[in-house]
Amino acid sequence: MDEYNAGTEALHLARRYADRAARMATSAENKLHTSERHLSGDYAAVGTLYADVSRVYAAIATATPTPEPTPAEEN
């Protein structure tokens, strides 16, 4: 069984929030072409927040040391 790895989990979360940021950016752009164009700024703000969260998780993943395998795991 694989053990928990904080760096891998942080990288997974960084990707998840980057995907959310991209979806919100697309939604903001789409809102510009509708009668709800007044909402585009709100969508863009949420997308920016998601992008910031993604960068934080990416930094955590980068700073988290990779665990060294134990002798039993090397075999």
SULGIVEN-V864133 format. One record per residue. N is the residue number from 1. RES is the residue in three letters. PHI is phi in whole degrees, 0 to 359 (* if undefined). OMEGA is omega in degrees with one decimal (NA if undefined). Layout:
N RES PHI OMEGA
N RES PHI OMEGA
This chain:
1 MET * 178.5
2 ASP 287 177.6
3 GLU 272 178.6
4 TYR 297 176.9
5 ASN 233 -176.4
6 ALA 299 179.9
7 GLY 295 178.7
8 THR 294 178.1
9 GLU 296 178.9
10 ALA 296 177.9
11 LEU 295 176.9
12 HIS 300 179.7
13 LEU 293 176.6
14 ALA 299 178.7
15 ARG 295 -179.6
16 ARG 299 -179.4
17 TYR 288 174.0
18 ALA 295 176.6
19 ASP 297 179.0
20 ARG 297 178.9
21 ALA 299 179.6
22 ALA 296 178.5
23 ARG 296 179.6
24 MET 292 176.7
25 ALA 297 177.2
26 THR 296 178.4
27 SER 298 178.8
28 ALA 298 179.2
29 GLU 295 179.0
30 ASN 296 179.9
31 LYS 296 179.7
32 LEU 298 -175.0
33 HIS 256 -179.0
34 THR 231 176.2
35 SER 288 178.6
36 GLU 261 -176.8
37 ARG 301 178.1
38 HIS 295 179.1
39 LEU 272 -175.1
40 SER 299 178.0
41 GLY 296 177.9
42 ASP 295 178.7
43 TYR 296 179.0
44 ALA 295 179.2
45 ALA 295 178.2
46 VAL 294 176.6
47 GLY 299 177.4
48 THR 295 177.3
49 LEU 299 178.5
50 TYR 299 178.6
51 ALA 296 177.3
52 ASP 297 178.8
53 VAL 297 177.8
54 SER 300 178.9
55 ARG 297 178.2
56 VAL 296 179.0
57 TYR 295 177.2
58 ALA 296 177.1
59 ALA 294 177.5
60 ILE 297 179.4
61 ALA 299 179.5
62 THR 292 -176.2
63 ALA 277 -177.4
64 THR 279 180.0
65 PRO 292 176.0
66 THR 281 -178.9
67 PRO 294 177.2
68 GLU 282 178.8
69 PRO 292 176.0
70 THR 280 -179.9
71 PRO 306 179.8
72 ALA 292 -179.2
73 GLU 282 -177.3
74 GLU 285 -177.3
75 ASN 275 NA
